[in-house]
Amino acid sequence: MSLKIIALTAMLTVVATPVLAEDKPMDMSKPMGSHDTASHAFSEANDKMHKDMMIEYTGDPDVDFVRGMIPHHQGAIDVAKIELQYGKDPDIRKLAEAVIKAQEAEITEMNAWLKAHGK
């Protein structure tokens, strides 16, 4: 995994984080514009990622790392797909496409590692 991809993944994950810092929940009684809809989608993806990362630890740091990173990478894929659905900037859309490709490959690699090690 390259440092560039790690940095890009972190950046896309941070995109969703400000939604969690809001003082009040979104008012779902009002019609949502594309910005509100995207923010809601980012929030849902972030919530799912954090829930899925709450793994039962085995005491094996290699296994725990891989099992925790799979949902983290999936979260990066999910927010990148939201960017592709709602984002307009061509450079950021290209970045999102690269994140999806890289994270999918790494999830495949991690699942193969788990299988090869009987985990």
DOVOKE-840983 format. One line per 2 residues: number of its first residue (from 1); for each residue x, y, z of N, C-alpha, C, O. Coordinates in Angstrom, 2 decimals, always signed. Example, Ala and Ser with C-alpha at 12.3 -4.5 7.8 and 13.67 -1.06 7.14 Angstrom:
# DOVOKE-840983
1	+13.19/-5.69/+7.80/+12.30/-4.50/+7.80/+13.20/-3.30/+7.80/+14.24/-3.32/+8.46; +12.85/-2.25/+7.08/+13.67/-1.06/+7.14/+12.90/+0.03/+7.87/+13.41/+1.14/+8.04
This chain:
# DOVOKE-840983
1	+0.86/-1.17/+0.00/+0.00/+0.00/+0.00/+0.90/+1.23/+0.00/+1.79/+1.35/+0.85; +0.69/+2.13/-0.93/+1.55/+3.29/-1.03/+1.10/+4.38/-0.06/-0.07/+4.45/+0.31
3	+2.04/+5.21/+0.35/+1.71/+6.31/+1.24/+0.75/+7.28/+0.59/-0.09/+7.87/+1.26; +0.86/+7.45/-0.75/-0.05/+8.34/-1.45/-1.49/+7.86/-1.30/-2.39/+8.65/-1.04
5	-1.71/+6.55/-1.47/-3.07/+6.00/-1.35/-3.56/+6.13/+0.09/-4.73/+6.43/+0.31; -2.68/+5.90/+1.06/-3.08/+6.07/+2.46/-3.51/+7.50/+2.71/-4.54/+7.75/+3.34
7	-2.74/+8.45/+2.21/-3.07/+9.86/+2.39/-4.38/+10.21/+1.69/-5.20/+10.95/+2.23; -4.58/+9.68/+0.50/-5.81/+9.96/-0.24/-7.01/+9.37/+0.47/-8.07/+10.00/+0.53
9	-6.86/+8.18/+1.01/-7.94/+7.55/+1.75/-8.27/+8.35/+2.99/-9.44/+8.58/+3.31; -7.24/+8.78/+3.70/-7.47/+9.60/+4.89/-8.19/+10.88/+4.53/-9.08/+11.33/+5.26
11	-7.81/+11.48/+3.41/-8.44/+12.72/+3.00/-9.92/+12.51/+2.71/-10.75/+13.31/+3.14; -10.26/+11.45/+2.00/-11.66/+11.20/+1.70/-12.45/+10.84/+2.96/-13.62/+11.19/+3.08
13	-11.82/+10.14/+3.89/-12.49/+9.82/+5.14/-12.77/+11.09/+5.92/-13.82/+11.23/+6.54; -11.82/+12.03/+5.89/-11.99/+13.30/+6.60/-13.13/+14.10/+5.99/-13.76/+14.89/+6.70
15	-13.40/+13.93/+4.71/-14.49/+14.65/+4.07/-15.80/+14.38/+4.81/-16.63/+15.29/+4.94; -15.99/+13.18/+5.28/-17.24/+12.82/+5.95/-17.24/+13.22/+7.42/-18.31/+13.32/+8.02
17	-16.10/+13.44/+8.01/-16.01/+13.68/+9.44/-16.71/+14.95/+9.91/-17.34/+14.90/+10.97; -16.65/+16.09/+9.19/-17.34/+17.28/+9.69/-18.83/+17.07/+9.92/-19.42/+17.75/+10.75
19	-19.43/+16.16/+9.20/-20.84/+15.89/+9.39/-21.09/+15.40/+10.81/-22.11/+15.74/+11.42; -20.16/+14.60/+11.34/-20.32/+14.08/+12.70/-20.16/+15.16/+13.75/-20.64/+15.01/+14.87
21	-19.48/+16.24/+13.41/-19.21/+17.31/+14.37/-20.36/+18.29/+14.49/-20.30/+19.19/+15.32; -21.40/+18.15/+13.67/-22.52/+19.07/+13.75/-23.18/+18.95/+15.12/-23.26/+17.86/+15.70
23	-23.66/+20.10/+15.63/-24.28/+20.14/+16.94/-25.69/+19.55/+16.94/-26.17/+19.10/+17.98; -26.33/+19.56/+15.80/-27.70/+19.08/+15.76/-27.86/+18.08/+14.63/-27.14/+18.14/+13.64
25	-28.81/+17.16/+14.77/-29.05/+16.22/+13.69/-29.68/+16.94/+12.50/-30.27/+18.01/+12.65; -29.54/+16.34/+11.33/-30.16/+16.94/+10.14/-31.67/+16.91/+10.28/-32.23/+15.94/+10.78
27	-32.32/+17.97/+9.84/-33.77/+18.05/+9.86/-34.32/+17.34/+8.64/-34.31/+17.88/+7.53; -34.78/+16.12/+8.83/-35.24/+15.31/+7.72/-36.66/+15.68/+7.28/-37.17/+15.11/+6.32
29	-37.30/+16.64/+7.99/-38.65/+17.05/+7.60/-38.63/+18.03/+6.44/-39.65/+18.26/+5.81; -37.46/+18.63/+6.16/-37.33/+19.58/+5.07/-36.80/+18.87/+3.83/-36.03/+17.91/+3.94
31	-37.20/+19.35/+2.65/-36.63/+18.76/+1.42/-35.13/+18.97/+1.40/-34.63/+20.02/+1.79; -34.41/+17.96/+0.94/-32.95/+18.06/+0.92/-32.47/+18.45/-0.47/-32.93/+17.91/-1.48
33	-31.53/+19.39/-0.50/-30.84/+19.71/-1.73/-29.73/+18.71/-1.93/-29.52/+17.83/-1.09; -29.02/+18.81/-3.03/-27.96/+17.82/-3.30/-26.86/+17.90/-2.25/-26.26/+16.87/-1.92
35	-26.58/+19.10/-1.71/-25.56/+19.22/-0.67/-26.00/+18.49/+0.59/-25.22/+17.73/+1.17; -27.25/+18.71/+1.00/-27.77/+18.03/+2.19/-27.84/+16.52/+1.97/-27.53/+15.74/+2.88
37	-28.23/+16.12/+0.77/-28.33/+14.70/+0.46/-26.95/+14.05/+0.52/-26.79/+12.95/+1.05; -25.95/+14.73/-0.04/-24.58/+14.21/+0.00/-24.09/+14.14/+1.43/-23.48/+13.15/+1.83
39	-24.35/+15.17/+2.21/-23.92/+15.17/+3.61/-24.55/+14.03/+4.37/-23.89/+13.37/+5.18; -25.82/+13.78/+4.12/-26.51/+12.67/+4.77/-25.89/+11.33/+4.35/-25.70/+10.44/+5.18
41	-25.57/+11.21/+3.08/-24.95/+9.97/+2.59/-23.58/+9.77/+3.22/-23.23/+8.66/+3.61; -22.78/+10.86/+3.31/-21.47/+10.76/+3.97/-21.64/+10.33/+5.43/-20.90/+9.47/+5.92
43	-22.60/+10.92/+6.11/-22.84/+10.58/+7.51/-23.21/+9.11/+7.68/-22.70/+8.43/+8.56; -24.09/+8.62/+6.83/-24.50/+7.21/+6.90/-23.33/+6.28/+6.61/-23.15/+5.27/+7.30
45	-22.53/+6.62/+5.60/-21.37/+5.79/+5.26/-20.37/+5.77/+6.41/-19.81/+4.72/+6.74; -20.16/+6.93/+7.02/-19.22/+7.02/+8.13/-19.72/+6.22/+9.33/-18.94/+5.50/+9.97
47	-21.01/+6.33/+9.64/-21.58/+5.55/+10.74/-21.43/+4.05/+10.50/-21.07/+3.31/+11.41; -21.70/+3.61/+9.27/-21.57/+2.19/+8.94/-20.13/+1.73/+9.09/-19.87/+0.67/+9.67
49	-19.19/+2.52/+8.58/-17.78/+2.15/+8.67/-17.37/+1.98/+10.13/-16.74/+0.99/+10.49; -17.72/+2.96/+10.97/-17.31/+2.88/+12.37/-17.96/+1.69/+13.08/-17.31/+1.03/+13.89
51	-19.22/+1.41/+12.77/-19.90/+0.24/+13.36/-19.19/-1.05/+12.93/-18.92/-1.93/+13.75; -18.88/-1.15/+11.63/-18.25/-2.36/+11.11/-16.82/-2.53/+11.60/-16.30/-3.65/+11.63
53	-16.17/-1.45/+11.99/-14.80/-1.53/+12.51/-14.76/-2.02/+13.95/-13.69/-2.32/+14.47; -15.91/-2.10/+14.60/-15.97/-2.56/+15.99/-15.90/-4.09/+16.01/-16.88/-4.77/+16.30
55	-14.73/-4.59/+15.70/-14.52/-6.04/+15.61/-14.25/-6.61/+17.00/-13.92/-5.89/+17.94; -14.41/-7.92/+17.11/-14.00/-8.61/+18.33/-12.51/-8.91/+18.18/-12.10/-9.63/+17.26
57	-11.71/-8.36/+19.07/-10.26/-8.51/+18.97/-9.84/-9.91/+19.37/-10.37/-10.50/+20.31; -8.85/-10.43/+18.64/-8.39/-11.80/+18.85/-7.13/-11.88/+19.70/-6.79/-12.93/+20.23
59	-6.44/-10.75/+19.83/-5.15/-10.75/+20.50/-4.00/-10.93/+19.52/-2.83/-10.78/+19.90; -4.30/-11.24/+18.28/-3.30/-11.36/+17.23/-3.29/-10.03/+16.47/-4.23/-9.74/+15.73
61	-2.24/-9.22/+16.65/-2.25/-7.89/+16.03/-2.36/-7.91/+14.51/-2.93/-6.99/+13.93; -1.82/-8.93/+13.87/-1.92/-9.01/+12.41/-3.37/-9.22/+11.98/-3.88/-8.54/+11.10
63	-4.02/-10.18/+12.62/-5.42/-10.48/+12.30/-6.31/-9.30/+12.65/-7.17/-8.92/+11.86; -6.10/-8.72/+13.82/-6.94/-7.59/+14.25/-6.77/-6.40/+13.31/-7.74/-5.72/+12.98
65	-5.55/-6.15/+12.89/-5.29/-5.06/+11.96/-6.05/-5.28/+10.65/-6.74/-4.38/+10.17; -5.91/-6.47/+10.08/-6.54/-6.76/+8.80/-8.05/-6.72/+8.93/-8.73/-6.13/+8.08
67	-8.59/-7.33/+9.96/-10.05/-7.35/+10.13/-10.61/-5.96/+10.36/-11.74/-5.67/+9.94; -9.87/-5.10/+11.01/-10.32/-3.72/+11.21/-10.16/-2.86/+9.97/-10.95/-1.96/+9.72
69	-9.13/-3.15/+9.19/-8.86/-2.34/+8.01/-9.82/-2.63/+6.86/-10.07/-1.75/+6.03; -10.34/-3.82/+6.79/-11.27/-4.14/+5.69/-12.49/-3.21/+5.72/-12.80/-2.61/+4.69
71	-13.18/-3.05/+6.85/-14.30/-2.11/+6.84/-13.85/-0.65/+6.69/-14.59/+0.18/+6.16; -12.65/-0.35/+7.16/-12.13/+1.01/+6.99/-11.94/+1.31/+5.50/-12.32/+2.37/+5.02
73	-11.37/+0.35/+4.78/-11.18/+0.51/+3.34/-12.53/+0.55/+2.62/-12.71/+1.33/+1.68; -13.47/-0.27/+3.07/-14.80/-0.25/+2.47/-15.45/+1.10/+2.69/-16.15/+1.60/+1.81
75	-15.22/+1.70/+3.85/-15.74/+3.04/+4.12/-15.17/+4.06/+3.14/-15.89/+4.95/+2.68; -13.88/+3.93/+2.83/-13.26/+4.83/+1.85/-13.91/+4.65/+0.48/-14.14/+5.62/-0.24
77	-14.20/+3.41/+0.13/-14.86/+3.14/-1.15/-16.25/+3.77/-1.15/-16.66/+4.40/-2.13; -16.96/+3.59/-0.06/-18.33/+4.11/+0.02/-18.36/+5.64/-0.10/-19.21/+6.17/-0.81
79	-17.46/+6.35/+0.60/-17.47/+7.81/+0.49/-16.97/+8.27/-0.87/-17.40/+9.30/-1.38; -16.06/+7.51/-1.48/-15.60/+7.85/-2.83/-16.76/+7.72/-3.82/-16.87/+8.52/-4.74
81	-17.59/+6.72/-3.64/-18.76/+6.55/-4.52/-19.75/+7.69/-4.33/-20.40/+8.12/-5.28; -19.86/+8.19/-3.10/-20.72/+9.35/-2.85/-20.16/+10.57/-3.57/-20.91/+11.35/-4.16
83	-18.85/+10.73/-3.53/-18.22/+11.82/-4.27/-18.55/+11.71/-5.75/-18.88/+12.71/-6.39; -18.46/+10.52/-6.31/-18.76/+10.34/-7.73/-20.23/+10.63/-8.03/-20.56/+11.10/-9.12
85	-21.10/+10.36/-7.08/-22.52/+10.62/-7.29/-22.85/+12.11/-7.22/-23.67/+12.60/-8.00; -22.21/+12.83/-6.31/-22.61/+14.22/-6.06/-21.53/+15.25/-6.41/-21.85/+16.41/-6.66
87	-20.27/+14.84/-6.44/-19.18/+15.79/-6.64/-19.09/+16.28/-8.07/-19.52/+15.61/-9.01; -18.53/+17.46/-8.22/-18.42/+18.08/-9.54/-16.98/+18.28/-9.99/-16.71/+18.28/-11.19
89	-16.05/+18.44/-9.05/-14.67/+18.76/-9.40/-14.02/+17.57/-10.09/-13.95/+16.48/-9.52; -13.53/+17.75/-11.33/-12.96/+16.62/-12.06/-11.73/+16.01/-11.41/-11.51/+14.80/-11.50
91	-10.91/+16.82/-10.74/-9.73/+16.28/-10.07/-10.11/+15.42/-8.87/-9.51/+14.37/-8.64; -11.09/+15.85/-8.12/-11.52/+15.08/-6.95/-12.26/+13.82/-7.40/-12.13/+12.77/-6.77
93	-13.02/+13.91/-8.47/-13.70/+12.72/-9.00/-12.66/+11.69/-9.45/-12.82/+10.49/-9.22; -11.59/+12.16/-10.09/-10.51/+11.26/-10.51/-9.85/+10.62/-9.29/-9.52/+9.43/-9.30
95	-9.65/+11.42/-8.25/-9.09/+10.90/-7.00/-10.00/+9.84/-6.41/-9.53/+8.79/-5.96; -11.30/+10.10/-6.40/-12.25/+9.13/-5.86/-12.19/+7.81/-6.64/-12.24/+6.73/-6.05
97	-12.08/+7.90/-7.95/-11.96/+6.69/-8.77/-10.69/+5.91/-8.41/-10.71/+4.68/-8.35; -9.59/+6.63/-8.19/-8.33/+5.98/-7.82/-8.44/+5.32/-6.44/-7.92/+4.23/-6.23
99	-9.12/+5.98/-5.53/-9.30/+5.41/-4.18/-10.11/+4.12/-4.27/-9.75/+3.12/-3.64; -11.17/+4.13/-5.04/-11.99/+2.93/-5.19/-11.16/+1.77/-5.72/-11.18/+0.67/-5.17
101	-10.42/+2.02/-6.78/-9.60/+0.97/-7.39/-8.57/+0.42/-6.39/-8.42/-0.79/-6.25; -7.87/+1.32/-5.72/-6.81/+0.90/-4.79/-7.39/+0.17/-3.58/-6.85/-0.86/-3.17
103	-8.48/+0.68/-3.02/-9.04/+0.08/-1.82/-9.66/-1.28/-2.12/-9.58/-2.20/-1.30; -10.29/-1.41/-3.28/-10.84/-2.72/-3.65/-9.73/-3.75/-3.78/-9.87/-4.89/-3.34
105	-8.61/-3.34/-4.38/-7.47/-4.26/-4.52/-6.92/-4.65/-3.15/-6.57/-5.81/-2.93; -6.83/-3.70/-2.25/-6.30/-4.01/-0.92/-7.25/-4.86/-0.10/-6.80/-5.71/+0.67
107	-8.55/-4.66/-0.25/-9.51/-5.53/+0.43/-9.35/-6.96/-0.08/-9.37/-7.91/+0.71; -9.20/-7.12/-1.37/-8.97/-8.46/-1.95/-7.71/-9.07/-1.36/-7.70/-10.25/-1.00
109	-6.66/-8.28/-1.27/-5.38/-8.77/-0.71/-5.54/-9.17/+0.75/-5.02/-10.20/+1.17; -6.25/-8.36/+1.52/-6.43/-8.67/+2.95/-7.30/-9.90/+3.15/-7.01/-10.73/+4.01
111	-8.36/-10.04/+2.36/-9.20/-11.24/+2.45/-8.40/-12.48/+2.09/-8.57/-13.53/+2.71; -7.54/-12.37/+1.09/-6.69/-13.51/+0.70/-5.73/-13.86/+1.83/-5.48/-15.03/+2.09
113	-5.20/-12.84/+2.50/-4.27/-13.08/+3.61/-5.01/-13.81/+4.73/-4.49/-14.78/+5.28; -6.20/-13.34/+5.07/-6.99/-14.00/+6.12/-7.24/-15.46/+5.76/-7.08/-16.35/+6.59
115	-7.65/-15.70/+4.52/-7.93/-17.07/+4.07/-6.68/-17.93/+4.13/-6.73/-19.07/+4.60; -5.55/-17.39/+3.66/-4.29/-18.14/+3.65/-3.83/-18.49/+5.06/-3.13/-19.48/+5.26
117	-4.20/-17.67/+6.03/-3.78/-17.89/+7.41/-4.89/-18.51/+8.26/-4.80/-18.54/+9.49; -5.92/-19.02/+7.59/-6.99/-19.72/+8.31/-7.76/-18.85/+9.27/-8.23/-19.33/+10.29
119	-7.89/-17.59/+8.95/-8.56/-16.65/+9.85/-9.87/-16.28/+9.26/-10.62/-15.49/+9.86
